[in-house]
């Protein structure tokens, strides 16, 4: 069935255009989760980007709010085209704007890599991982780096470490390279093609990993926005644990004595605990709750 046509956007101000765009997205039944969680926020993103305005522009009742700024017919028409593409293609907005923000940092993204949204970014930004690090933490691996966002955030957060971003996909690494150069981190972040840990001997003092973990049943139910992303970065096999089983088996031999692994598993906690019932882990709090990201010490993996 063809996607519904986008209702015509209307409005003479930024605020009115955002409201009209939100109504259009809601009426079309698009799905969110690639940087926004609702129609209003996604509409604001698309309108501000289309008008060339900062994405953090004030839109409330503040004196400097731009919601009452006038919009010309030409601007309205340009914005309408972007909304029509979002609705007709069902691609995530980030693929249309080629920009995604994570932990307040902008990243380039296109269809060669999944849209960055890892909750590990929050844990880097709010220093939740820091208590597990020490003066001996020098080598950090971001495994399944995708567009390189976590590797870059790690380099920004911990200026004394060296970071390697590894991924099986050469396409994703090409996108990551754009971001490493965008943030002038060529001397701090290196990129490496690797099938899991195969080309990453270490030893690593910290491993960050947001792997493919979506179980087969959930994969079959994904909305078009998620189907637009590289399936290699999402599909985790029957129970979502295929990559993770191999990772946890091989990681201890690639980690330094006091190293830790920070692993994102999304909504797969039940499958994780079924696959590793005796493994002692630490669940870390994120904005999505305390069952999305876990931390495992090397010692725990050796038990």
N, C-alpha and C positions, 0 to 999 in steps of 0.2 A: 504494500500500500504506500502511495506517495506521501511524503511529509506534507502537512498542511501548509498552505501559503501563509506568509507573514502578514498579519494585519498592518494596515498603513500606520506608520508612526505619526504622531501629531504633537504639537507643543511649540510654544513661542519662547520658552526658557529652558535652561538646562534641567531644572527640576521637573518640568512638565514632560520633557523628552524622556527622562529616566522613568517616570511613572508610566508613560505610554509604552516604553520598551519592556518594562517589567510585565505589564499586562499582556503584551504580545508573546513573550516567552512562556508565561504561565498558560495562556490559551493554547499554545502549540505543544505543551507537554514535554518540553525539553528536560534533560536531566543535568544535574549539577554535580559538583564534587571535584572539579579541576581548578581550584582556586577560590571558588565561591560555593555557598551552600543553598542559595535561594535566588529567586528571580530578581529581586530588587538589587542585590549586590552585583549580580552579573550584568544587569542592565546598566548600573552605574559604571562598571568597568568598561563596557563596550561604548557607552556614550562619551565618557571622558577620553578614552583612547582615540575615538573617532574625531573628537574635537581638538585633539592635541593638548589636552589639559592634564596636569599631574594626577595620577591615580589616587593620591592621598589628599586631593582637594577637599576642603570642608563643604559638606552638603547639608548640614543641619541648620539650626537657627542662629548660628554665630554671625557676628557682624560682618565677617569676611567671607561668608558663605557665597558660593558661586551659583547656587541653585536658581537665583533670580536673574542670572546673566541671560541676555537675549540670544536667541539662536536664529541664524538666517535661514531662509528656504534652502539655500545650497548646502548648508551644514546639516539641515534636517534630512535632505535627500541622501547625502553621503552616509549618514548614520543609519538610515533605513536600509540601505544596501547591505551594510554589515550585519544588521539583524536578520535580514532575509537570508543571507548566507549561513548564519549560525543556525537558523531554523531548518533550512532546506538540506544542509549538509550533515547536520547533527555532529559536526566536529566540535571538540572543546574550544572555547573561546581563545585559549592560549595558542592554538594552532592557527587561528585567524589573525591574531595580533603579533604572533611570534614573540610573545613576552609572557613570562610568568614570574610571580614574586613568591619568595620563600624566606621566612624570617626577616622580612623587610628588605630583602636584597633582590634586585631584578636579574632575571636570567633569560637568555635566548632559548627558544624551543621551537621545534617543528616536528613533523610526523615521524622523524627518524628515532625519536626518543619519547618515552612517556612524559606526561606533564608532571613536573616535580611537585610533590605534595607530602613528602615523608614527614611523619611526626618526629623523627630523629632530629630534624632541624630545630624543633622547639627545645629539645634536650641539650643541644649544643648552645643555643642562644641563651637559655636560662641557667646554664652552668650545672645542670643536673648530673652530667657525666663527670664533671671535674673532680668530685671526691674519690673517684676510682682511678684517677691518674696520679702520676708522681713526677719527680724530677727525672725519672728514668724513661718517661714517655717521650719518645722521639720519632718513631716510625708509625704512621697511621695509614691504614688501608680502608678505602671506601670501595667495597665490593659491590658489583652491580651498580656502577656509578651513574648510568644513564646520561643525563645532560651535564653531569659533573657538579651539581648544586651542593650536595653534602660534602664533597671533597673541598670545594671552595669555601663553604661555611666553616669547615674544620680548620682550614688554613687561616682564615680570618680570626677565629676564636682563639687559636693556640699558635701564636707567631713563632714559637720555638720548635715546632714540629715540622717534619717533612711528610707530605701527603701523597699517596698514590691512589689514583682512581682507576679501577679495573672494570672491564666489561667484555662480554663475549661479542657484542655487536660493534662492528667497525663503524656502522652508521651512527650509533649513539655516541661513540668516541669522537666522531667528527663534530657533533654538536657540542660535546664537552669541551673540545679544543677551542671552539668559538668563545665559550664562557670563560675558560682559563685566560685567554688573551683579553677578553672584555674587562676582566678584573685585574689584569697585569700581574698574574700569579705564575707565570711560566717558570720562574726560578724556585717556586715552592711546591707546585703541584705537577706531578708527572702523570701521564696517561698510558695505560697498558692494556693490550688485548689479552684476555685470559678466559678460559673456560673454567669458571669457578676459581679455585685457588691454584690451578695447574701451573700457571706462569707467575705465581706470587709466592716465592719461597719464604720471604720474611727474613728473620723473625719480626713479627708485628707486635707492637705494644698496645695497639688499639685497633680493632676491626669494627667498622660500621657497615651494616648490610641491610638494604631494603630489597630483598630478593623477589623473584616470582613466587607467589604463595597462594594465588587464588585457586580453590579446588575446582574440579571439573564440573560439578553441578552448578556452582556459582558462575563459572565461565560461560556456560550455556545460557545463562539468564542475564548477562551483562547488557545494558542499554547501548545504543549505537555510539554514544560519546566514548565509552570505554572500548568498544570494538574498533574504534578509529586508531587506537594506540597499538604499538607493536605487541603482539600476543606473546612474543618471546619474553617480554619483561613482566608479564602478568601470570601466565599459566604455570601452576605448580604441581600438576598431575592430579591423580584421583582424589587425594586428600589435601593437596596443596603443599605437601612436605617433601616432594622429590628433591629439590635443590637443597633444602635445609638438612635433610638426612646426610647427604654427601658433605655438606659444609661442616656439620658438627663432628663428623667422623674424621675429617682431614685437618680441621683448624688447630687442634692442640700441637701438632707437629710444625705448625707455621707461626706459633705465638711464643713470645718471650715468657719468662717464668711468671711474672705478675700481670700478664696481659688480660684484657677483657674484650668480650664480643658484645656489641649492642646490635640487636636483631629486631627488625620490624616484622610482625606477622599479621597485621590487620585484624580481621574478624575471625581468624583461624585458631583462637586459643584452644577450643575444644579438640581440634585435630592435632594441635601441637602437643597437648598434654596426653592425648591418646598414643601418639607416636613416641613420646619421651616421658613416660610416667614417673620415672625415678630421678629425672634430672633436676637438680636444685638450681633454680633461676631466681632472679630479682626482677619483679615487674615494676616498670617505671611509669610515673604519672604523666599523662599528656592531656591536652584539651579534649581528647576523645575518650578519656578514661584511663584505667590502669591495666588494660588487657591487650594493648596494641603493640607495645614495645617491651622487650625484656633484655636483661643483661646477664651474661654468663661469664664466670671466671674460667681461666684455663684449668685451674685446679678442679673445678666442678666437672669439666668435660673429661677429665682423666679418671673420674670415679667409676 
